Amino acid sequence: MQTALSTVLLDVPQAAAIWLALLGVAAVAVAALVVRPDLFRSVAGGRIREAAMPSLLKEAAEERERRRYAGEVATAADRAATAARRLRDEWLAAQEEADSAWQAYEAAEADVHRLVTAAALPRPNTERTPAEYADRERYLHRAAREAHGRRELSAEQLADALAHRNGWDPRLHPVEQELVLRRAVRDHLRARQRAAREREQAAWRAAERAAVAARSLRDEALAATTPAPHEQSLLPGVTDGRSGVTDGRSPAAERSRETAAVTREIPAVSRGQSTAARGRAAVPA
């Protein structure tokens, strides 16, 4: 009994030292938590983020793929913007052509009305001799050729005038011949105006489709260079250059911004009420 008690008493100082050491470690840990409560929390949070984030190699591969896709879309957006500008210029040129054709038709219509009034007036009597008819025929041929040279008559109309068919009569008075000529010119210019209007409408539709496509590709290019929301939440922990993730200032991003600036300069193709547009409804069918 005395031996067992003496053995226990000999181990008491060692046990007390161990307990004191444990209490000291616990006190130091408590003091550290009191002084810097975010010390262990930040370490634990960083380890959790590192465990939740994909591997650096996988993330770098995804970033390269995203940049490649963004570059391709930016190139397509550049080409679409160039095509949209070209088609818009073509539409504007077609609109000017349609306006000019309409103005020419209006002038021809006014000439017809003027000659109709003049033809209603009494005309001086002229002697109807073979020489007079020959002069009227030469006048008709010369006037028809001159109108064809000014592109006021078609080749078919000129052939009819020279062959004296389809209303072309060299025996008519020069005033009546001029009226027939002006009516033929009006009909030809009306057909030209209709063709110009159809070309202008086709050019407008093509320009509108190109503008829509350019804006769509521009938006897609901007979306391709902008990280998704869940990626943005992970980027602050890896923006130290380890994974190659940047803040969007890549060549594809710059090209996307340039394309966006260019496509913003392409206004929506609108059908303004030009001279031709205002008068098209008045063109007789």
FILODO-207436 format. One record per residue (C-alpha): residue in three letters; x, y, z. Coordinates in steps of 0.001 Angstrom, whole numbers, plus 500000, padded with zeros to 6 digits. Layout:
BEGIN
AlaXYZ...
//
This chain:
BEGIN
Met500000500000500000Gln502765502363500882Thr504621501457497691Ala501606502204495417Leu500999505521497191Ser504595506535496831Thr504489505716493090Val501415507896492572Leu502967510751494504Leu506065510569492340Asp503908510949489119Val501910513947490384Pro504477516620489379Gln504721515253485815Ala500934515178485426Ala500657518685486789Ala503262519886484290Ile501374518284481410Trp498106519859482486Leu499737523236482875Ala501176522940479337Leu497790522072477908Leu496177524972479728Gly498891527280478381Val498267526189474775Ala494532526652475250Ala495084530102476732Val497293531121473825Ala494673529900471308Val491886531763473121Ala493986534909473264Ala494734534651469528Leu491052534269468749Val490226537271470912Val492936539466469405Arg492516538338465715Pro489217536525465296Asp489601536365461462Leu492970534587461552Phe491753531014461431Arg488578531985459595Ser490469533450456587Val492741530404456416Ala489766528081456528Gly487895530173453968Gly490883530171451631Arg491193526410451897Ile487494526024451175Arg487748528287448115Glu490770526413446858Ala488926523126447302Ala485814524462445535Met487625526090442584Pro488543523979439545Ser492118523103438940Leu494365525766437501Leu495031523769434336Lys491345523271433637Glu490641526929434304Ala493447528019431976Ala492133525727429213Glu488650527159429597Glu490051530688429453Arg491952529914426247Glu488820528434424690Arg486792531472425732Arg489365533817424210Arg489444531815420970Tyr485662531903420678Ala485579535613421509Gly488173536283418809Glu486173534384416202Val482977536191417110Ala484766539554417067Thr486100538812413570Ala482625537863412379Ala481227541037413955Asp483842543152412137Arg482926541593408813Ala479219541997409488Ala479709545668410373Thr481648546232407138Ala478943544485405118Ala476240546525406876Arg477981549797405997Arg478410548718402365Leu474775547630402013Arg473572550828403648Asp475588552874401145Glu474082550829398334Trp470600551451399717Leu471229555196399913Ala472456555182396310Ala469366553219395238Gln467164555679397104Glu468773558604395292Glu468271556809391978Ala464604556232392798Asp464198559905393728Ser465787561001390455Ala463597558605388463Trp460483559932390179Gln461437563547389465Ala462078562694385813Tyr458680561016385599Glu456966564036387146Ala458648566324384615Ala457530564064381745Glu453979564030383080Ala453994567841383213Asp455199567967379586Val452309565719378535His449773567973380246Arg451324571028378617Leu451212569484375139Val447646568252375628Thr446649571855376242Ala448675573034373251Ala447193570366370977Ala443694571593371822Leu444451574994370297Pro443728575588366607Arg446702574870364375Pro447610576695361179Asn446688574918357990Thr449646573646356042Glu449674572304352555Arg449739568510352614Thr452316567736349986Pro454794564871349707Ala457540567293350781Glu455543568232353889Tyr455033564577354799Ala458732563910354216Asp459620566774356565Arg457243565415359219Glu458765561952358889Arg462308563325359226Tyr461197565350362255Leu459696562241363872His462815560150363270Arg465124562887364553Ala463075563551367680Ala462833559829368472Arg466593559317368059Glu467371562305370256Ala465009561071372974His466615557626372803Gly470045559249373143Arg468830560964376333Arg467605557542377570Glu464020558761377467Leu462956556044375023Ser463733552365375017Ala465195550533372047Glu461812548923371365Gln460078552308371342Leu462703553721368976Ala462213550779366637Asp458437551353366670Ala458918555053365895Leu461227554340362973Ala458894551615361681His455774553826362117Arg453861551336364266Asn452093551311367654Gly450751554843367300Trp453757556458365588Asp452366558168362475Pro454689560410360435Arg451684562054358744Leu450571563735361993His451155567407362651Pro454460568094364492Val452502569167367585Glu450636565842367588Gln453863563966366931Glu455452565735369887Leu452507564721372049Val452893561071371001Leu456613561327371726Arg456086562882375158Arg453564560199376097Ala456011557491375072Val458730559195377116Arg456394559373380113Asp455563555668379865His459237554749379622Leu460203556921382595Arg457331555475384605Ala458663551962383958Arg462165553101384960Gln460812554636388150Arg459027551417389081Ala462186549387388480Ala464217551855390558Arg461645551634393344Glu461878547829393377Arg465687547996393506Glu465514550498396353Gln463138548269398315Ala465359545220397784Ala468429547219398877Trp466571548442401973Arg465642544895402993Ala469227543707402499Ala470604546643404513Glu468100546034407307Arg469032542353407546Ala472738543219407568Ala472250545817410316Val470337543323412480Ala473018540682411954Ala475795543157412822Arg474073544199416047Ser473476540553417010Leu477119539622416448Arg478236542716418337Asp476162541708421357Glu477452538137421123Ala481054539360420930Leu480592541546424003Ala478963538664425867Ala481847536350424915Thr484425538731426413Thr482460539236429647Pro482828536477432293Ala479688534878433634Pro478477535963437117His479629532718438770Glu483055533135437156Gln483324536711438386Ser482778535470441968Leu485784533165441597Leu488112535532439747Pro489228537713442723Gly490974534727444290Val492988533950441134Thr493665537339439597Asp497269537199440708Gly498231535927437238Arg498491532195438071Ser495689531107435759Gly496060533776433088Val492669535278433829Thr492592538972433014Asp490111541754433476Gly488826541588429881Arg491503543777428292Ser492320541070425733Pro492640541644421969Ala489251540043421442Ala487704542348424027Glu489256545415422426Arg488047544317418986Ser484586543703420391Arg484503547207421824Glu485696548646418506Thr483034546653416664Ala480418547890419104Ala481496551467418430Val481302550867414685Thr477898549194414739Arg476515551942416938Glu477414554323414125Ile475216552280411754Pro471745553689412380Ala468697551568411878Val467738551659408245Ser464548553693408216Arg462290554406405313Gly462246558171405308Gln459638560034403297Ser461805561090400399Thr460566562636397184Ala460154559229395628Ala458462557788398703Arg455954560629398819Gly455018560276395170Arg454988556539394726Ala451341556231395611Ala450553558715392856Val452154556608390142Pro449320555213388058Ala449167551471387926
//
